[in-house]
Amino acid sequence: MRSSWNDSSAVYVGMKMGSPSVNHGHMDVGSFLLEADGVLWGMDMGGEEYNRLETRGVDLWNSRQNSQRWDVYRYNNFAHNTLSFNHKYQDVKGKAQIDGYSDQENNMYVISDLTPVYKDQVKSAKRAVSLVDKEYVVVEDVIEATKRFTMMTWTMVTPASAKIVADNVMLLEKDGKKLYIKVEGPKKVRWHISPAQSEFSYDSPNPGISIIGFDTDLELSAKQSIRVFLLPGENKNVTYKSVL
């Protein structure tokens, strides 16, 4: 989805579905990429050099759920622009697809049911990514939690500098441009900002890249909507009608 095909400052957003089980797959189901004002705000760190991992003895080609493959920093959901629940990996056998979309000029969106990749973690998880009025992006997650305590972690990988400016607002800055991240949800969020750095020596360094986002505790046995507004330039008041 994009606001223009020929404007270098256009808003561009894309969403990834599929399954971690595909050849060379990552646990990146539900992840998105975001560019606006000529800045790549939400990025993907890409693949890892296979030879680097193999020469260090990583069990790379075992793709089972408990494989060491998923401890590789760039491969799991903790280092992609997607969700985690109680700090667990996505389900390797899970698969998500495009379940709905709109290509209307001022109301573009894509919807995917992510429930299969969070098997036994939540009752259901749906994500919609929208480009609204060609100006800003909304990432909406509608989650139905189980009766057990569940913490949701919302993650975004960025080369921008980040700072918390309000209980529900974070500011990203890069190349003189700004992007405000504004959260609406039933409970408070706990922001986090950290270098994209692994604890394992076999992982490549990721200089200048940060993992940002928030944790929030879900209501037990309830369906809830968490909306994240990605606002280029200014923290303005906007309207959004749910598509989920």
TAVENUR-V970735 format. One record per residue. N is the residue number from 0. PSI is psi in whole degrees, 0 to 359 (NA if undefined). OMEGA is omega in whole degrees, -180 to 180 (none if undefined). Layout:
n=(N N)
psi=(PSI PSI)
omega=(OMEGA OMEGA)
//
This chain:
n=(0 1 2 3 4 5 6 7 8 9 10 11 12 13 14 15 16 17 18 19 20 21 22 23 24 25 26 27 28 29 30 31 32 33 34 35 36 37 38 39 40 41 42 43 44 45 46 47 48 49 50 51 52 53 54 55 56 57 58 59 60 61 62 63 64 65 66 67 68 69 70 71 72 73 74 75 76 77 78 79 80 81 82 83 84 85 86 87 88 89 90 91 92 93 94 95 96 97 98 99 100 101 102 103 104 105 106 107 108 109 110 111 112 113 114 115 116 117 118 119 120 121 122 123 124 125 126 127 128 129 130 131 132 133 134 135 136 137 138 139 140 141 142 143 144 145 146 147 148 149 150 151 152 153 154 155 156 157 158 159 160 161 162 163 164 165 166 167 168 169 170 171 172 173 174 175 176 177 178 179 180 181 182 183 184 185 186 187 188 189 190 191 192 193 194 195 196 197 198 199 200 201 202 203 204 205 206 207 208 209 210 211 212 213 214 215 216 217 218 219 220 221 222 223 224 225 226 227 228 229 230 231 232 233 234 235 236 237 238 239 240 241 242 243)
psi=(135 151 341 155 350 11 119 345 12 159 129 134 138 152 143 130 211 211 144 343 350 160 131 20 155 166 67 22 130 356 155 159 143 129 140 146 31 10 133 103 313 116 171 132 352 194 178 151 116 317 323 317 317 319 346 8 17 134 75 324 6 113 17 164 321 17 150 340 319 354 345 129 314 357 336 172 346 342 30 168 62 200 156 150 124 34 43 154 155 157 122 321 352 154 137 154 177 115 350 153 163 136 21 138 318 8 70 137 165 142 140 138 110 2 318 334 359 40 133 8 319 162 319 153 117 142 136 133 123 142 111 127 24 17 324 167 142 128 112 128 126 114 135 114 163 185 358 154 132 123 128 133 123 125 145 134 128 146 3 161 149 144 148 127 349 171 327 18 133 147 128 141 136 135 36 5 162 148 123 137 116 129 135 126 174 340 164 156 154 105 153 143 123 153 147 76 131 156 350 139 342 346 147 148 156 67 139 5 140 152 118 165 208 159 148 143 129 151 134 137 38 152 133 151 128 118 133 118 127 104 103 133 309 154 76 159 129 162 144 128 121 142 2 NA)
omega=(-178 180 180 175 -174 179 -176 178 -176 173 177 174 177 -179 -176 173 177 -175 174 -174 -180 180 179 -175 173 173 -175 -179 -177 -178 180 172 -178 173 176 -180 178 -179 173 -176 179 -169 172 -177 175 -178 176 180 -175 -177 179 -178 -177 -180 176 172 179 178 -165 -170 171 -175 177 -174 -176 -178 175 179 -173 172 177 -168 -175 -174 -173 -174 179 -177 174 -176 -176 -173 169 178 -177 176 178 177 170 179 -175 -176 -179 -179 177 -178 174 -179 177 179 171 175 175 -169 -177 -180 180 176 173 -178 175 174 -177 -175 -177 -180 174 -179 179 178 175 178 178 179 177 180 172 174 -174 168 -171 176 -180 -172 -174 -175 174 172 -178 176 174 -173 169 -176 174 178 177 178 178 173 177 175 178 -171 173 179 -174 172 -177 171 -174 172 179 -177 177 -180 -177 -177 172 179 172 179 177 177 179 180 -178 171 178 176 -174 -175 171 180 -176 -178 178 177 176 -177 171 177 -180 176 177 -172 -178 175 -176 -177 -179 180 175 173 180 -174 177 -178 180 170 -179 179 -176 170 173 -180 -176 173 -179 174 -177 175 -176 -179 174 -178 177 179 179 -166 178 170 -176 179 -174 175 -177 178 180 177 -176 176 180 none)
//
